Amino acid sequence: MLKGMDRMKDVEALRSDALRDIAAARDEAALEQARIVWLGRKGPLVDALRGIKDAPAAERRDLGLALNRLRDELESLMTERQAEISERALFARLRGETFDVTLPGRPRAMGGPHPLQLVEDALVDALHALGFHFAEGPEVESEALNFEALNIPADHPAREMHDTFFVQDQPGYVLRTHTSPVQIRAMRKHAPQPVRMITVGRVYRRDDDVTHSPVFHQMEGLAVGEGIGMHHLKGTLYEFCRAIFGEDVRIRLRPSYFPFTEPSAEVDIGCVFCGGEGCRICKGTGFIEILGSGMVHPHVLREGGYDPAVHTGFAFGVGVERIAMLRYGIDDVRLLFQSDLRLLRQF
Ligand code: DAH
């Protein structure tokens, strides 16, 4: 039992031991341990507080004050120590996180243009250089522009159900089956001024096999003005083919039929696979068909707002996938839509 001055001395001793312990606590666990030892229910401080009642009445007040002050002091020291410990832990963690500037960086996978985009850019660039400006039209198009204005009447086979996607909620509208309606849009915008335009975009048909996808891309060109002839068409297409297939490309125009051109021609290039000697891909002919073209039909000129007696024009349409397949030797059109990195990384 504590006695007289001894009691006060013991409070001092208790204080210095507790202070030493708190200062020595290096982490939260050690501090918690000190808290239990010095402030816990079975600790010496609580013991001493309980012992006040056994002290002589004259000493109780001072002893009680001293012990309560000590308890307050220890509690606030522990709170301070706690803050120091967590701050030190934070700095230690931050130090561990500093980065070594000499380490090699983490490589990021670089994206690149899709082969269809590369072909599209090449096609558009080639025609830009010849003075064609870029025009656009919607993918949901009226039947009037997709068909009628292009001289494709209601009984034309291209309008049969198996070719065209119809828009259920909007009678008279289809997913455009080609980029040719943009011809009409461009003419109506510029007539009677001359126009030279190109457009590229998605078109839709109910087709699905190794060479046909229900969604594909076309590029369309149109030139209308006074005195435009077939020689302009041929010269333009020749330049265009050279830009895509190289300076040595050979081209051939073959008579054909399209409702919106008269006369019409299909354009072939010398087979890129056998150099024109004849192979499986060109079916022994030495040529491969790459686009449709012709002189704009008078009906179409009138629909566009031009007078066929004054204005003439030429037009052509190219399948972008087909060009990409020929240019890069891809034999299945579906590869172009599968986003398979093994293919895409090659470009
Ligand atoms: N629109 C045709 C198609 O989708 C392609 C075409 C042929 C476009 C001849 C033309 C053209 O502008 O003159 O098959």
Boltz pocket constraint, residues with backbone or C-beta under 6 A from the ligand:
constraints:
  - pocket:
      binder: B
      contacts: [[A, 177], [A, 178], [A, 179], [A, 180], [A, 220], [A, 221], [A, 258], [A, 260], [A, 261], [A, 265], [A, 291], [A, 292], [A, 293], [A, 294], [A, 315], [A, 316], [A, 317], [A, 318]]
      max_distance: 6.0
